Amino acid sequence: MLYVVKVSGEIPLKSYRTRPRFESRLVNNIKDALSRSGFKCYDITVSGGVIYVECDEGAEKVIKDVFGVHKVCRATKYEFKDLNDIT
């Protein structure tokens, strides 16, 4: 299951040198919380102030309680070959 994690408001406002450190700490905290709760995490990606977490279903209950997380949403990944696949 893919989850989109929106970080707290202060982290995206940090400088370009400081932001990666905060994001890295948040990713490590998410990984730690998931492993302590017995969820397997397959992939975590950070892009533009948003963290994409691919892990077992039901993990949003754990992720939402991690300090620094503002919102967690489930997402569905689709792959398209061309524009005709969308319609």
Order of alpha helices (4+ residues) and beta strands (2+ residues): beta-alpha-beta-beta-alpha-beta
